[in-house]
Amino acid sequence: MEYRQDGAHELNGDSKVQTLDIPKVGRQPDRPEARGGEKVTALDRWLVRKILETGGNPPIGVVVWDGEELRPPSPHAVGRVRLRDRRTLWKILANPDLGFGDAYTAGRIDIEGNLVEILETLYRATAAAAPAGLLKRQLVRWLSRPRSNSLRGSRENIHHHYDIGNDFYKLWLDDQLIYTCAYFPTRNASLEQAQIAKMDHVCRKVQLNPGQRVVEAGCGWGALALHMARHYGVKVRAFNISHEQIALARQRAKAMGLDGQVEFVEDDYRNIRGEYDVFVSVGMLEHVGVEHYHQLGTIARRCLKPAGLGLIHSIGKNRQSPMNPWLETRIFPGSYLPTLREMMNVFEPNGFSVLDVENLRLHYAKTLEHWLERFERVADRVEAMFDQDFVRAWRLYLAGSLAGFTTGSIQLFQVVFAHAANNAIPWTRAALYTAESRR
C-alpha cells in the first residue's frame, strides 16, 4: 500500500504542516476483492448511509466493493474509506470500533487521504452526533469490558503489549526508550529533548533532593528512575512486571554505574513495601483498572512518609466511557482511561490532598506526531520483524491516539498529592519554571 500523509495540526494557536511520505512495503497482502462479482444492493447502500448518519455524517466518502462512492451530505470530503466486501460492512455494523480496526488491519478497508485527519474528522463528528440510547450504551459497556487486572491478569495484559521485543521499540522511540508523554518546553524541541524535559518536570513537581528514597510504580525501561538517581542524587526502587523491560533497565543501570542507587524489581505494584519520600507512577494507572484504584492509593498511603509527595501521570478522559474495544482487545488488553473524578478514587478514600493538576494533552499529541513519523520511517523493518497486519494495526493505533489528543477525546493528567497534614508542600509553582533543568 502506498499513501501520502499531508496534514496541518494546530497546537495552541500555532500551525505546523507535516508532510510524510510513506513508502511501499515489500510484501503486499492478499487483497480480498468482491467475491464472485458480489453486487451492491439497495440494502447495502442504506446500511452504509445509516452508519454515516449514526456517526454524525462526517465529510468522508465511502467506496463500496463495486466502486460506487456514497458521499456524505457535505460536498467537501476530507478522504475516502474503501470497503472490500459485504462481510466487512456487516462486521462494522455488529461492532463499529472493533470491526473497523480489524478490517483496516487485515486490509479489508483502505484509507484514501490523510489517516490522522480522517480519524480526527470521525471523532469530531461522532462526538457531535446524538448520544446513544440507554440500551445501546449498556450493550457497548458489556462488549467493552476490559480484561481482569488481577495479579495474574495484569502480567498477561502487560506481556501482550510490552514484551513483544525491545528491538521493536528501539526502532522508533527516543534513545532512552521513554514510552509516555513528553514535555516540549519549546515547539521545536526534539523528542529526546522533550523527554528529558518531562523527567525534569516530574522531578521538580515532587521536589526531589539528594539522599531521598523514591518508589516508582511501573517504570518502563527505567529512564525516569535512572534520571532521578543520576541527576537528583536519590535512591530509587522501581517496580515493573514486564520481564523484557526490567532486564534492559538492569543492564542500563549497571552500564551507567547506578546499580547501587537504583533497584529494578520485577514485581507487581501491589507488593511494594517500605517507606519513601516520594511516590511516582508515570503511565501505569491506565493498566491498573478502576476497581483497583483504592488499593493503589492505600499502597501509596502506606509507603509515603508524612512529609512525602506523590505524582500520578495518566492518560484520561473528560467523560466516563468504555475503552475503545479494538484498542483494549488488540493493543492494550486490560486498559482503561479514567476521568479526573475516577482518579480521585486513588486519593479521596485514603485522605490525600491533591496539590496540583496539569493537563498535557497537546504535549502528547506532539509526542505522537514524532512517534508516528519515526514508525513510518522503519515500517519495512517492522514488517520484516512481524508482518504487514502488525504494521497496519500499529499505524492505526498511533494515528488514532494522535487524533484522540488533538480532538480532545482523550487527555493527559499529571496529579501531585500529599498526606493531608503535610505542610512541607510547594508554596507556589515557580520552581517548576525557574529553570528547564537542574543538571
N, C-alpha and C positions, 0 to 999 in steps of 0.2 A: 504494500500500500504506500502511496506517496501523497502527502498533502502539505500544504503550506499554512503555517500559523502566522497571521498578521493581526496584531491586536493592540489597542491602546487601553491601558489601565490607569485610572486616575486615583491617586492616593493623596488624601488631604489637600486637594486642590491642585496638585501638580500632575501633569500628564506625562506619561512615559510611553513611547511607542516601541513595542518589542516585535521584532521580526525574526522568526525562527524557521529555517528550512529543515524539514525532517526528511532524511534520505530514505530511499527504498531499503528495506531489509532484505537479507539474502534469500530466505525461503518464503514464498508466498503460500498462505493457507489454501486449502481446497475450498473455494468459494461456493457455497450452496446456491445454485440458481433455481429458478422456478421449476418445480418438479413436474415433468410430464405436461409442459405447457399450461401450468396451473393458471386459470383465468381469474381476474379480479372481478368480484361480484358486487352488486349494489350493497349487500350487507357488509362486505369488506370496507367499502368506501365510507359507509355510515359509521362503522366502528372506529375507523381512523379519525373521522371528524369528531366523534364523541370523545375520544381520548384527548384531542386538541382542545375541545371545549371544556372538558373537566380540568385540564391543566391551564386554563386561563387564556386559551387561544394565543399562544406565543407566536411571534412572527417567524416561524420556521416551517419550511415546506417539507412534506413527507412524500417520498417517491416510493410507490409500491412496486411489486415484483414484475409487473409488465411494462414498467417505465412511465406510467402515468403519475403526474405530480398533483397532489392535493394540497392546495395552498391555503394559508390562513386568511382571515379577513383583511389583515394588514397587507398593503401592496409591497412593502419593503421587507423581504425575508432576509434574516441575517445568515441563513445557511439552510442546508437540507439534511434530512435523515432518510437514508435509503434502506427500506426493508427488503430482505431477500426472499421471503416466502410467507405464507399464511400462518404457519406454525409459529413464527417469530411474533406475529401480531397477537396471536392468542396467548402466548406466554407473557407478553407485556400487559395484556388485559387482565390476566389472572393475578399478577403481582408486578405492578409497573416498575418499581425500582430494581427489584431482583431480576425481572425479565429483561429490562433494558440493559443492565450491566452484564448479564450473562451473554446476551445476544451480541453486544459490542465486543466482548472478549473473544467470542467464537467466530467473529467475522460475519455474523448474520445481519448485522447492522453496520453500515458505513456512514461516516460523518463527512459531509462536504462543506468546508468552511473552517473557521477558527473554532476549535473544540472548546476552549475556555469561554469564548464569547457566546457560543451556543448554549453551554451549560448555565452561564450567568443568566441568559435570557429565559431559559426554562425555570430556573429557581425564582426569578422575579415574577414571572407570570403565575407560577403555582402559588406563590405567597399572596398574590393579589386576588386569586380565584376565591370563589365562595368556599367557606370551610366545609369539610366533610361532615356528614350526618353522624349521629351518635353510634349507630350500628357499624358504620364503616370505620370510625375511629377505634372502636373496640376490636374489630377484626384486624386492623393494621397493628394494634398493640400486641394482639395474640400472635400474629405472624412474625412480629419483630422482636419477640422476647429474646434477650441476649443469653448466651450460654452461661453456665454457672461459673462464679468466681470463687469457688471453694478452694482449699489448698491444692487439691489435685487438679481441679478445673482451671485454675489460674496458670499452673505450669503448662498445661496442654494449650491454652489460649496463647500464652506468650511464645511458646515453641513454634506455633503456626506462623507467626509473623517475624520474630526476631532471630530465630535460629535457622533461617534459610541460607545463611552463609555470610560471614563477614566480608568476603571478597565482593559480593554483590553491592553491599552498602558503600564499600570503599570506592566504587566506581563513580558515585555521584554526590555523596555527602562531602562536607568540608574535610580538611586534613585531620581534624580531631574526632571525626565521626559523631557529630552532635546532631541528633535526630529530633530536635524540638525547636520551637520558635526562636529565631534570632532577634536581636535588638539593634536597629540601624540608627546610630547616632547622627548620621548624615545620609542623604538619599543615595549618594554614590559610593557608600561604603561597600567593600567586598563582603561576600558571605563569611569568609574567615574572620574579617574584622568585626562583623556584626555578631558572630557567635561569641567571640571574646568579650565584646561589649555586653552581651546578655549575661554572661557569667559574672562579670564585674557588677552589673546592675543588681543581680541577685545577692551577691556578697555584701554590697553596700546596704541593701534593704534589711539584712539580718545583722548588720553592724559587726562583721567578723573582726576579731582581734587575735593576735598571736597567742598561742597556748590554749585556745578554746578547743572543746571537743564538739564535733559535728556528727550527726547521723543523717544519712541520706537514704530515703525510701525510694528505690527504683533509680538506678544510676546509669543505665545505658552502657556505653563503652568506657565510662569512667572519667570523661573530660572534666566535668564540674568538680568532682572530688579531687582530682589531681591539681586543678587550677586553684582551688581553695587552699590546699596544702602548700603548693609551691609559692603562691603569691601573697597569701594571708597568714601563713605560719600556723595553721590549725592542724589538728589531728582528726581524721575522718574515718568513720565506719560506714561503708556503702553497701546496701542490700539490693540484690537482683536475683531473679530466678531464671534468667536466660544464661545457659551454660556457655554459649559461644561468646556472649558479651563479657561475662565475668572473666573468662580465660584470657581474652585480649586485654582487658583492663589490668589484670595482674601482670601481664607481660610489660605493658606500658609503664606501670608503677616501678617495676624492677629496673627497666631500662633508664628511667629518669632518676633513679636513686631515691624514690619516695615510698618504697615498700615498708619503711619503718614508720611513716606518717599516715599512710592510707591502707586500710584493710578492706579488701573487697570480699564480701560474704555472699556465697551462693545460697540464699535462703529467702523465704517469704517475709515481707514486712511485718507480718503478724508475730514473728518470732524475735523482733527487736527487743533487746534488754539493755539495762544500764541507764545512766543519767548523762545528759548532754546539754551544752549551752545553746545549741542551735539544732532545729529540726527542719530539713529541707526535702521537698518532693517536687520534682520537675518532670511533668509529662507522665505521671503514673496514675493519677486519680481516674483518668479515662478508663483504666483497666481494673479498677477496684470493685465497681458495682455499687449502686446506691444502697443496697441492703447492708453493705459493709462500711459505710461512711462513719457511723457512730463508733464502730470498732477501731477504725483508723484514728479517729480523734482521741479515743481512750488510750491508745498506744502513745500518741503524741503527748497527752497529758501526763502519762506515767513516766515518760523518759525525759521530758523537758524540765530543766531546773527552774526554780521560781523566778529567776531573772532572765530566763531564756526567751529567744524569739524563734518563731517558725514561719515558713513560707511554703505555700502550695501553689503550683503553676499548672493550669489545666485548660485544655480546650473545653468550651462550654456552649450553651445556647441561651437566648433571651427568654424563650418559652419552652416549657416541658414538652417533649415529643420523643417518639421512639427513635432509636438509631436506624439509619438507613439500612434496610435488610441486606442489600448487596455488600455494603462495607462490613457489616457485622458478620455475615456468613463467609465471604470470600477473602477479606483483607484483615480485619481486626475482630476476630471472634471474642465475645465476652465484653466488648467495649460499650461505653455509654457516655454521652456528653451532657453533663449536668447544667442546670441553671444555677445562678448565684443562690437562689433560695434553697435548692437542693444541696449545694455545697455547705450551707450553714448547718446541715446535719453533722458535719465534722466538728463544728465549733460550738454551737449552742448547747447541746446536751452535756458538753464537757467543760462548760464555764469559761471558754476562751473569749477574749476581747479581740475583735477584728480591728486592726490598726490602719490598714491601707489596702485599697483595692485598685488595681490598674488593669485596663483593657488594652492588650497589644494586638488587636485583630489585624490592623493593617500591616504591622510588622510581620505577622505570619503570612499574609498574602505575599509580601515581598520575598520572604524566605522561600515560599513555594514557587515563585517565579524562577528563582535561582535553581531550586531542585529540579523543576520540570525541564528547564533548559539543559542542565547538566545530564539529566536522564536521557534526553533525546540525542545528545551527542554520542552516547555509548549504547544506544538501543541495539545495534548489531551485536555488541559483545554480550549484552543481557540476553538476547535471543539465543546466542550460542551456549550460554550457561543453562538456560531453561528452554523456552520455546516462544513462538510468536504470541500465543494466547497470553502468556505471562506478561509480555511487553505491553500488549493492549490493555490488560487488566490494570497494570501499574500506571500506565499513561492516563487511563480514566480516573483512577484513584487520585493521582497528583493533580490533574486538571480539575476534577470535581471538588477537591479540597480547596484549591485556589479560588474557584468560583464561589464556594461557600463563604470564604472570608471576604471577598470583595463585595458580595451582595449582602453581607450581614447575617446570613443564615447561621453561621457559627462564629463564636467569639474566642478570645484567649484571655483568661483571667489569671492574674497574679494576686494572691491574698496573703498579707502578712498578719500574723496573730501572736498573742501572748497570753499568759495567765492573767486573770482579771486584776489581781493585786499587784502586778508588776508595774512599778513606776519608772523603771530604768528603760524607758522607751523613747524613740526619737521625738525631739521637741518640734522639729519642722522637717520638711522633705528636702531641705537644702543640700544635705550630704549626698543625696543621690545624683546631683548635677554639678557639684563644685568641680569635679574632675571626671573625665571619662574613664580613667583608670588610676589605681593606686600603685601600679607597677612602675 
